[in-house]
Amino acid sequence: MSESYELHSREPQSHGTSGAREHHASQDKSLAVQAATLDSADELAPLRDLFTLHDDSVYLDGNSLGALPRHVPERVQDVITRQWGELRIRSWTESGWWTAPERIGDRIAPLVGAGQGRIVVGDSTSVNVFKAVVGAVRLLDPAEPARDEILVDATTFPTDGYIARSAARMTGLPVVPVDPGNLLGALGPRTAVVLVNHVDFRTGRLHDLPGITAAVHEAGALAVWDLCHSAGALPVGLDEHGVDLAVGCTYKYLNGGPGSPAFLYVAERHQARFDSPLPGWNAHTDPFAMSQDFEAADGAVRGRVGTPDILSMLALEAALDVWEGVSLAAVRAKSLALTDFFLECVEAYAPPGRVRSLTPAAHAERGSQIALRCAEAPAVMAALIARGVVGDLRRPDVLRFGFTPLYTGFADAERAARVLGEVLTEVPAEVPGEVPDEVPDEVLAEG
C-alpha cells in the first residue's frame, strides 16, 4: 500500500524581497492559467450550471452534503402543491408514490454497477447497515456454525461500528475490528460477515472492493460494503465484483439533499433468502391485506420497512436527473485530475511543513477527497470558510476537501489551495511546527 502524498513546498528563489514577490506572482499566474486551460477542456464543465452555486465561493464539501440541483425546488413544489395539495391520497397511485423506493433504486443502480431490481431506497444509512449486517448473518449456511465472527473495518465511520455491535448482540456473533490493510490476513474459517467502507471518510483512501470481496468469498464469508463516499464519485461495480450486500447514502455525491434516504443493495442471488431484521408492512408481499402473518415480498422490496418519506424521496429522484448521459468513467477521470491538481497547488502555495496529505498518492487507492493533516486545523478551516472556501474539519487536525466532478472546477481547486496558503501564512504554527510523518491513533479514532 502506497504512502500518503508528501507535500514538498517549493521555496522561493533567493532574489530578495521583490524577487520573492515576483516569483510568487508568476507561480500564481502559472497555476491559474493551468486551471483555466483544464477547465476549458473539461467535458463535464457544463454540468456546473445545473447546480445552485455562487462564484464568490468555492464549495469543497460535497462529500458531506452535495449542492442543490437548480430544478429540484420546482419539482418539490409540485409534489407539495399538486400531488399532496390537490391529489392528496390519490398520489400514492396516480403520482407513483408507492413504487418510489424501487423506482429510484433502479435509477441509482447504474451509478453503482447494479442491475435493475437490486436496490431499494429508504430509511437512513444506519438503518440499512443494520438490515445488511443482520441479513448477511441470516444468509449463512446453518451447517457451518463455526462461522461466528463479524469483521468490521476498524477505521469505519462510527455509526457502522455502533450498528455492527448491536447486530452482534442480536445475532450472538462477536465483532472483530480489523484495519482494512490487515483484513486479508484476518479472514479465516470463523469469518461470517465482513463490513468495509469503500472509501475511508477521514483520509479518502479507496479500498480494494474487487480484491477484498473475492478474498472474503474465498474464505467462505459474505461481504457488506458501505458506499457512502464512493457512490456517485467513482465506478463501483457491485454486480461485476460479486458484492453480497451494500448500503450507501444519497446526500453526498448524489446530491439528494440533507437527510435524503439511503439505499440498500441485495445481490440477486441472495434475494429469495434475504431475511430482514426489520420486516415492516411495506416489505410484505400484500401490504394492504393487513395480515398478521408476515410473508416477504419478492426481490429488493424485502428491504423496505415502513411508509417512505415522500418529500425527501422525490427530491432525491429529481436530483438524479443531473446524471442523465453522464459517464462514470469521465467522472472518475476528472476526480483524479482535480485531486492531483489540488495537491500540486497545495505543494506550491503552502508554507513548508504546515500540512501533510493523508490521502494516498496512488490513484488506485484514492477516492474523491483530499485530507490534509494540519496541527492548526480548527483555526485554519474557520479562516478558510470566512474567505469563501468551504471544506470541513475532522477533529482534531484533519482538513477535508471533497471534489465533486459534476460541479467542481480546476479554478476552484487552484483558488482553494491559494487561499489555504494565505491562511497558513497568517495562522501561527504550533510548536514544533512540522507535521509528523505518522498519523496518531487519536486521528484514526476520531469521528
Wavefront OBJ file of the C-alpha trace (Angstrom):
o trace
v 0.000 0.000 0.000
v 1.403 3.355 -1.002
v 2.491 6.069 1.392
v 0.471 9.234 1.838
v 1.259 12.058 -0.513
v 4.334 14.041 0.542
v 4.000 17.813 0.118
v 7.365 19.379 -0.615
v 6.513 23.063 -0.798
v 8.701 24.977 -3.180
v 10.888 27.625 -1.570
v 11.097 30.950 -3.437
v 14.417 31.528 -5.119
v 16.746 33.925 -3.363
v 16.150 37.188 -5.249
v 15.463 39.439 -2.292
v 12.020 40.639 -1.226
v 10.969 41.962 -4.620
v 12.272 38.815 -6.313
v 10.244 36.621 -3.954
v 7.099 38.634 -4.684
v 7.698 38.318 -8.417
v 8.278 34.579 -8.044
v 5.009 34.072 -6.172
v 3.082 36.258 -8.604
v 4.467 34.268 -11.514
v 3.656 30.995 -9.776
v 0.098 32.129 -9.008
v -0.421 33.165 -12.606
v 1.019 29.919 -13.935
v -1.296 27.722 -11.851
v -4.297 29.945 -12.551
v -3.605 29.714 -16.294
v -3.227 25.953 -15.991
v -6.579 25.764 -14.175
v -8.284 27.812 -16.894
v -6.837 25.547 -19.561
v -8.027 22.433 -17.762
v -11.499 23.896 -17.239
v -11.811 24.811 -20.913
v -11.072 21.196 -21.887
v -13.384 19.660 -19.269
v -16.287 17.757 -20.859
v -18.202 17.833 -17.575
v -17.861 21.597 -17.062
v -21.333 22.446 -18.498
v -22.943 20.398 -15.718
v -21.951 23.051 -13.187
v -24.763 25.252 -14.496
v -27.262 22.641 -13.321
v -26.421 23.454 -9.679
v -27.078 26.369 -7.352
v -23.566 27.660 -6.683
v -22.029 31.079 -6.129
v -18.979 32.347 -7.991
v -17.759 34.230 -4.905
v -17.116 30.993 -3.021
v -15.586 27.557 -3.530
v -17.631 24.622 -2.291
v -15.480 21.602 -1.449
v -17.805 19.882 0.996
v -19.873 17.817 -1.431
v -18.530 14.721 0.317
v -20.705 15.790 3.257
v -23.640 17.468 1.510
v -23.971 17.756 -2.243
v -25.006 21.028 -3.871
v -28.624 21.718 -4.817
v -29.564 20.985 -8.431
v -31.390 24.081 -9.716
v -34.529 22.300 -10.858
v -35.234 20.455 -7.609
v -37.167 23.230 -5.771
v -39.719 23.475 -8.601
v -40.195 19.706 -8.627
v -40.599 19.583 -4.848
v -43.072 22.468 -5.058
v -45.153 20.374 -7.442
v -45.044 17.447 -5.024
v -46.290 19.695 -2.220
v -48.881 21.805 -4.006
v -50.281 19.462 -6.667
v -49.503 15.890 -5.657
v -50.138 16.406 -1.949
v -52.291 19.549 -2.010
v -54.652 18.564 -4.835
v -54.441 14.814 -5.387
v -53.796 14.015 -1.741
v -54.050 10.275 -1.047
v -54.593 9.536 -4.728
v -50.901 10.340 -5.270
v -49.881 7.034 -3.741
v -51.022 5.508 -7.017
v -51.527 8.337 -9.519
v -48.224 10.071 -8.716
v -46.288 6.850 -8.159
v -45.518 7.444 -4.511
v -45.934 3.799 -3.518
v -43.375 2.478 -6.003
v -40.855 5.297 -5.474
v -38.392 3.253 -3.346
v -37.858 0.654 -6.085
v -38.137 3.123 -8.980
v -35.478 5.419 -7.531
v -33.372 2.407 -6.622
v -33.367 1.430 -10.286
v -32.110 4.918 -11.166
v -29.258 4.657 -8.675
v -28.389 1.130 -9.820
v -26.308 2.064 -12.903
v -24.328 4.567 -10.819
v -23.052 1.743 -8.610
v -22.911 -1.006 -11.208
v -26.074 -2.860 -10.233
v -28.819 -4.401 -12.326
v -32.463 -3.439 -12.074
v -34.381 -4.761 -9.096
v -31.388 -4.999 -6.769
v -31.642 -1.661 -4.932
v -34.360 -0.185 -2.769
v -34.281 3.358 -1.398
v -35.487 4.266 2.073
v -34.501 4.780 5.705
v -31.102 6.080 6.830
v -27.663 4.625 6.208
v -27.532 3.431 9.810
v -30.815 1.538 9.484
v -29.685 -0.028 6.221
v -26.350 -1.093 7.721
v -28.343 -2.897 10.396
v -30.524 -4.621 7.800
v -27.483 -5.616 5.736
v -25.319 -6.980 8.541
v -28.066 -8.953 10.269
v -29.455 -10.058 6.917
v -25.993 -11.264 5.879
v -25.643 -13.315 9.074
v -29.030 -14.896 8.416
v -27.881 -15.883 4.914
v -25.125 -18.074 6.345
v -25.304 -21.823 5.998
v -26.596 -23.251 9.319
v -24.405 -26.267 8.649
v -21.367 -24.075 9.367
v -21.900 -22.927 12.971
v -18.162 -22.337 13.343
v -18.543 -19.119 11.339
v -19.130 -16.862 14.292
v -17.216 -13.604 13.712
v -18.256 -10.312 12.120
v -15.167 -8.480 10.886
v -15.617 -4.708 10.841
v -13.421 -2.009 9.335
v -11.685 -0.573 12.422
v -11.415 2.871 10.780
v -15.078 2.936 9.782
v -17.486 5.812 10.212
v -18.637 5.432 13.845
v -22.259 4.572 13.090
v -21.197 1.436 11.204
v -19.318 0.241 14.259
v -22.183 1.052 16.604
v -24.677 -0.764 14.399
v -22.379 -3.754 13.889
v -22.009 -4.167 17.646
v -25.785 -4.012 18.060
v -26.153 -6.613 15.304
v -23.604 -8.734 17.127
v -25.646 -8.611 20.316
v -28.740 -9.645 18.367
v -27.094 -12.491 16.465
v -24.705 -13.684 19.155
v -21.694 -13.237 16.868
v -18.796 -11.148 18.181
v -17.465 -8.121 16.301
v -13.766 -8.158 15.453
v -12.389 -4.730 14.451
v -9.707 -5.040 11.761
v -7.710 -2.377 9.952
v -8.548 -2.704 6.240
v -4.858 -3.068 5.474
v -4.782 -6.216 7.601
v -8.160 -7.550 6.562
v -6.990 -10.264 4.184
v -4.801 -11.795 6.879
v -7.677 -11.763 9.367
v -10.030 -13.832 7.200
v -10.451 -17.429 8.221
v -12.830 -20.314 8.910
v -14.554 -18.339 11.688
v -15.318 -15.339 9.480
v -19.045 -14.978 8.823
v -19.560 -11.426 7.541
v -17.203 -8.570 6.680
v -18.323 -4.908 6.791
v -15.990 -2.499 4.988
v -16.092 1.120 3.823
v -15.284 1.559 0.149
v -13.683 4.957 0.832
v -12.410 6.000 4.259
v -14.359 9.070 5.357
v -11.361 10.734 7.023
v -8.431 10.033 4.744
v -10.126 9.441 1.405
v -8.354 6.103 0.984
v -10.095 3.864 -1.558
v -10.167 0.232 -0.515
v -9.897 -2.621 -2.990
v -13.524 -3.693 -3.370
v -12.910 -6.344 -6.054
v -9.922 -7.890 -4.272
v -11.392 -7.820 -0.773
v -14.734 -9.194 -1.955
v -13.003 -12.060 -3.770
v -10.906 -12.858 -0.694
v -13.968 -12.775 1.573
v -15.743 -15.221 -0.717
v -12.656 -17.430 -0.902
v -12.799 -17.611 2.889
v -16.453 -18.669 2.688
v -17.869 -15.431 4.140
v -20.132 -12.628 2.882
v -19.104 -9.058 2.035
v -21.123 -5.978 3.024
v -19.875 -2.654 1.640
v -20.584 0.907 2.772
v -20.584 3.097 -0.359
v -21.338 6.454 1.250
v -18.138 8.067 -0.027
v -17.966 6.329 -3.388
v -21.489 6.260 -4.850
v -21.548 8.982 -7.486
v -17.818 9.637 -7.226
v -16.331 6.609 -8.970
v -17.297 3.295 -10.597
v -18.247 0.642 -8.036
v -19.256 -2.490 -9.964
v -21.443 -4.233 -7.386
v -22.732 -6.923 -9.740
v -19.462 -7.315 -11.625
v -17.464 -7.948 -8.470
v -19.984 -10.199 -6.757
v -20.732 -7.993 -3.742
v -23.307 -9.614 -1.459
v -24.921 -6.590 0.161
v -24.185 -2.868 0.166
v -25.542 0.359 1.589
v -24.992 3.980 0.669
v -26.236 7.474 1.319
v -27.621 9.820 -1.332
v -26.923 13.288 0.076
v -23.221 13.417 -0.785
v -22.119 12.858 -4.390
v -25.685 12.001 -5.471
v -26.889 15.458 -4.309
v -30.182 14.196 -2.895
v -30.454 16.852 -0.195
v -29.947 16.934 3.583
v -31.108 13.691 5.153
v -32.222 12.199 1.845
v -32.953 8.469 2.130
v -30.199 5.888 1.849
v -30.205 2.772 -0.299
v -29.807 -0.958 0.240
v -28.394 -3.353 -2.359
v -29.089 -7.081 -2.173
v -27.447 -9.268 -4.815
v -29.980 -11.073 -6.947
v -28.667 -14.485 -5.852
v -29.480 -13.662 -2.213
v -32.870 -12.003 -2.591
v -35.034 -15.095 -2.170
v -33.362 -15.848 1.183
v -32.780 -12.305 2.420
v -34.409 -12.110 5.845
v -34.589 -8.505 7.000
v -34.415 -7.909 10.753
v -36.958 -5.089 10.225
v -39.832 -6.774 8.354
v -42.188 -3.826 8.111
v -45.541 -3.809 6.368
v -44.066 -2.253 3.210
v -41.970 -5.394 2.745
v -44.995 -7.696 2.819
v -45.998 -9.452 -0.385
v -49.505 -7.982 0.016
v -49.240 -4.949 2.311
v -52.886 -3.966 2.168
v -54.119 -7.415 3.095
v -53.162 -6.334 6.617
v -52.329 -9.913 7.503
v -50.949 -10.669 10.946
v -48.571 -13.195 9.386
v -45.583 -11.784 7.551
v -44.815 -13.072 4.067
v -41.895 -11.304 2.442
v -42.278 -9.731 -0.981
v -40.043 -10.787 -3.830
v -36.814 -9.002 -4.733
v -35.313 -5.861 -3.253
v -38.720 -4.825 -1.892
v -37.857 -7.052 1.072
v -35.555 -4.238 2.168
v -38.450 -1.815 2.690
v -39.794 -1.211 6.190
v -42.460 1.456 6.744
v -44.124 4.273 4.840
v -41.499 6.120 2.778
v -40.622 9.763 3.370
v -42.102 11.059 0.143
v -40.874 14.664 0.205
v -37.200 13.772 0.562
v -37.628 10.669 -1.610
v -38.953 12.671 -4.558
v -36.422 15.461 -4.059
v -33.768 12.775 -4.492
v -35.498 11.441 -7.591
v -35.443 14.901 -9.144
v -31.797 15.423 -8.185
v -30.800 12.261 -10.043
v -31.792 13.952 -13.323
v -28.363 15.598 -13.456
v -26.827 12.173 -14.119
v -28.594 11.650 -17.431
v -25.981 10.942 -20.098
v -23.053 11.287 -17.670
v -20.202 8.791 -17.968
v -18.887 7.458 -14.665
v -15.531 6.926 -16.368
v -15.415 10.649 -17.141
v -16.408 11.443 -13.556
v -13.594 9.286 -12.210
v -11.038 10.723 -14.621
v -11.951 14.272 -13.625
v -11.957 13.388 -9.929
v -8.389 12.119 -10.146
v -7.291 15.088 -12.251
v -8.869 17.521 -9.777
v -7.287 15.933 -6.734
v -3.906 15.674 -8.487
v -4.065 19.364 -9.407
v -5.184 20.402 -5.918
v -2.228 18.574 -4.378
v 0.088 20.241 -6.889
v -1.310 23.651 -5.941
v -1.080 22.945 -2.207
v 2.530 21.930 -2.685
v 3.177 25.222 -4.445
v 1.272 27.531 -2.100
v 1.513 26.038 1.400
v 4.373 27.095 3.685
v 6.822 24.218 4.215
v 5.899 21.664 6.846
v 2.451 23.012 7.723
v 0.274 20.352 6.075
v 0.647 16.730 5.075
v -1.759 14.774 2.894
v -3.280 11.677 4.482
v -4.816 10.706 1.154
v -2.848 8.150 -0.858
v -0.991 9.422 -3.907
v -1.776 6.264 -5.881
v -4.894 6.675 -7.992
v -6.000 3.114 -7.261
v -6.112 3.988 -3.553
v -7.735 7.425 -3.715
v -11.397 8.375 -3.501
v -12.657 11.845 -4.452
v -11.415 13.863 -1.499
v -8.144 15.143 -0.115
v -7.470 15.082 3.624
v -4.670 17.286 4.915
v -3.276 16.922 8.388
v -2.667 20.309 9.962
v -1.891 20.984 13.621
v -3.952 24.191 13.489
v -6.834 22.643 11.549
v -9.763 24.184 13.525
v -8.461 27.740 13.154
v -7.421 27.157 9.543
v -10.782 25.762 8.442
v -12.650 28.572 10.181
v -10.499 31.101 8.329
v -10.966 29.300 5.012
v -14.747 29.322 5.360
v -14.684 33.010 6.289
v -12.850 33.636 2.988
v -15.303 31.648 0.935
v -13.528 28.288 0.721
v -15.830 25.707 2.268
v -14.310 22.390 3.280
v -14.781 20.640 6.578
v -12.923 19.621 9.702
v -12.404 16.243 11.302
v -11.106 16.769 14.808
v -8.507 17.157 15.992
v -6.365 18.057 12.991
v -7.727 16.956 9.613
v -8.829 19.356 6.877
v -11.101 17.610 4.352
v -11.754 18.829 0.827
v -14.295 16.967 -1.298
v -14.165 17.188 -5.088
v -17.483 16.615 -6.844
v -16.702 16.342 -10.568
v -20.198 17.367 -11.674
v -19.716 20.913 -10.391
v -16.183 21.411 -9.063
v -13.725 23.028 -11.463
v -9.960 23.306 -11.634
v -10.171 27.026 -10.893
v -11.935 26.057 -7.661
v -9.048 23.747 -6.765
v -6.435 26.429 -7.511
v -8.279 29.119 -5.555
v -8.820 26.833 -2.559
v -5.131 25.919 -2.408
v -4.056 29.551 -2.842
v -6.328 30.757 -0.034
v -5.145 27.846 2.120
v -1.565 29.029 1.590
v -2.522 32.565 2.608
v -4.322 31.372 5.726
v -1.432 29.136 6.763
v 0.883 32.129 6.462
v -1.317 34.116 8.826
v -2.299 31.445 11.371
v 0.608 30.905 13.794
v 2.151 27.459 13.642
v 2.061 25.335 16.756
v 5.361 24.095 18.146
v 7.210 22.148 16.738
v 5.612 23.402 13.517
v 6.315 20.339 11.386
v 3.537 17.863 10.711
v 4.700 14.404 11.869
v 5.031 11.630 9.309
v 2.811 9.222 11.204
v -0.912 9.631 11.789
v -1.568 9.438 15.543
v -4.064 6.946 16.904
v -6.411 9.693 18.047
v -6.913 10.822 14.443
v -7.899 7.317 13.418
v -10.303 7.066 16.340
v -11.963 10.449 15.908
v -15.378 10.654 14.232
l 1 2 3 4 5 6 7 8 9 10 11 12 13 14 15 16 17 18 19 20 21 22 23 24 25 26 27 28 29 30 31 32 33 34 35 36 37 38 39 40 41 42 43 44 45 46 47 48 49 50 51 52 53 54 55 56 57 58 59 60 61 62 63 64 65 66 67 68 69 70 71 72 73 74 75 76 77 78 79 80 81 82 83 84 85 86 87 88 89 90 91 92 93 94 95 96 97 98 99 100 101 102 103 104 105 106 107 108 109 110 111 112 113 114 115 116 117 118 119 120 121 122 123 124 125 126 127 128 129 130 131 132 133 134 135 136 137 138 139 140 141 142 143 144 145 146 147 148 149 150 151 152 153 154 155 156 157 158 159 160 161 162 163 164 165 166 167 168 169 170 171 172 173 174 175 176 177 178 179 180 181 182 183 184 185 186 187 188 189 190 191 192 193 194 195 196 197 198 199 200 201 202 203 204 205 206 207 208 209 210 211 212 213 214 215 216 217 218 219 220 221 222 223 224 225 226 227 228 229 230 231 232 233 234 235 236 237 238 239 240 241 242 243 244 245 246 247 248 249 250 251 252 253 254 255 256 257 258 259 260 261 262 263 264 265 266 267 268 269 270 271 272 273 274 275 276 277 278 279 280 281 282 283 284 285 286 287 288 289 290 291 292 293 294 295 296 297 298 299 300 301 302 303 304 305 306 307 308 309 310 311 312 313 314 315 316 317 318 319 320 321 322 323 324 325 326 327 328 329 330 331 332 333 334 335 336 337 338 339 340 341 342 343 344 345 346 347 348 349 350 351 352 353 354 355 356 357 358 359 360 361 362 363 364 365 366 367 368 369 370 371 372 373 374 375 376 377 378 379 380 381 382 383 384 385 386 387 388 389 390 391 392 393 394 395 396 397 398 399 400 401 402 403 404 405 406 407 408 409 410 411 412 413 414 415 416 417 418 419 420 421 422 423 424 425 426 427 428 429 430 431 432 433 434 435 436 437 438 439 440 441 442 443 444 445 446 447
